[in-house]
Amino acid sequence: GWEDSACPLCGSLRAAPVWEEILDADARRVSGASEVRVVECTGCRFCFTNPRPSEEILSRYYGLVTDGVGAADEGSGSRQALFAEGLSLIRRLAPGRRLLDVGCWTGEFLRVARAEGFGGRGVEINPVLAEYARNQHGLDVLVGGFGDVPLDPGSADAVTMWDVLEHLRDPRRAVRRAFDVLVPAGLLVVVSPNIRFQLVKSRRMRRLGRPATISGIAHLNHFSEASLAKLVEREGFTVAHRGTAAAHLRGGRVENALRCAYVAMARLVRVTTGINVNNSLLLVARRGP
């Protein structure tokens, strides 16, 4: 079923609702619920889904993504710009080239990194996706949750989480595990949706009478730039870079041109005002001693 949750960041039980949405047909079928609610902690202002679906519900829901996995893999090129940006930062800031990609899906990022001379492995909780990455692309992928698979301390120079942290039931535990796996001065690279942008966009879409979604059933954590930085700093990291993630280009030329223009505008606003108005957050943090 659905479970009440304390704030995953600070543990407070006090929170106020900021968003509710109707679930799609697949989510309704596997969860038995018709809507989902996002709340904001009144203490630290972290946003999270509450109540949240049980692990059993999420397991059934994620099982749906194995259908058409090959087609999903073929359509993975839309994130090339994002991965190129991440690899550029890793090349410049990390102490070495051993990567660990958490939630690696079909191995999309690891394939790009391999072509650029990086080594590494992935962690993927879905066995079908992990097997596909191994068999189709020859990648080293461990099957299981990030907190459960065997990983040696100091075995990675950079840990990457591309749109993963928002899905995890215990994001603090995941960041602590990244700290343990990294070498001293190693990097944690995180991309996640920006809840501040998502709330503004979705409220405006709803006022216009158009469909709007933020959470769905799969997103349990909803980060702002401030809360994401606070999370990694609490677990022993120092923020080395904050930015706006590159656009995930999909669609026709006009749509892509508009999206590129928006990303350029978001970067300008970020530089001139310090406010992140992009749809996604990009954060790079360095492991302490």
Steps between C-alpha positions, in 0.01 A plus 500: 500500500595859560714609795527826693853636497709737708715751314778295333745786553450613861256246648229752589138384507361844419426580137251693289356392163624690194368285212253225419456320171300218346700186425517350152325174418804276557574657839136472607490136401811393694453727803126497565511879544361772277721795597831593658597790727825695532567674833763745622673451836426800721844465657752466215268569201583172330218375276404133491211272410283420804347254542730302274455165324640187663798315357261231374299755300812658354640159407184423304509842335866478399434156359298672228809671357652171385250490215666641189838542669678477165292785361577707808870431449482605136340830602767584755689753290297791634727519807829525312543871576439440870752217515759704308462780754539258790807333352661838439458585869628159611802527271582841647423438869531129582826339616469214250281332238337210685124555489209344686163575341213442744169407338674445168188378312621347171851641538443815299744721692763229544511446124561870440765508773674190363531665160667796672761284671338457842477169683233392741197296586131546568245411766145420387221365718295371205648164392356520148663837435828387655509187285430707191789736582735206551397288203435770241775744592760295689478711815588404857171542687416388854138402565337634816443811703789741546506435872507123460746411221864421595727798431848558637577824687695742283419309181366798300631842402150623415149377582223614267125509562309613191137560601528233771504668842138612473394133477675372814322439829804607703703760309729564798600133508582513128721806542676338797568190288643721226733656759622154604559381143690811388869571541592811700417807287284280275190648339127442536309620193122535539231607254144530628183695413477849650186510718488881501476505121264202494253665738491827306464324165236251613286757680503717191412205276210412728368858491502474122295182520782278377629174655773552759717252683787524748518180696319205356545187704877465455640831628520492880742792553473845343817705522569870478854621450520585870367167629721295267807689619391458863461125451851441365663738748344315794665181382853641477515650151594851389312646203745554214258605225134597474333555168214436266487164327508495123168459322380149416426569134194325363254599235517714188730785408273772635452327837872432533588858405263635764643265760856604417399866526344436839813324626712795386264739681510284814879506501498880466257536791713261706816704437344842556265430792617172654151353452465164324190510278591205280290185496789285627776543757862401442717475811858380536629439853846403621560237767680620807795319659 
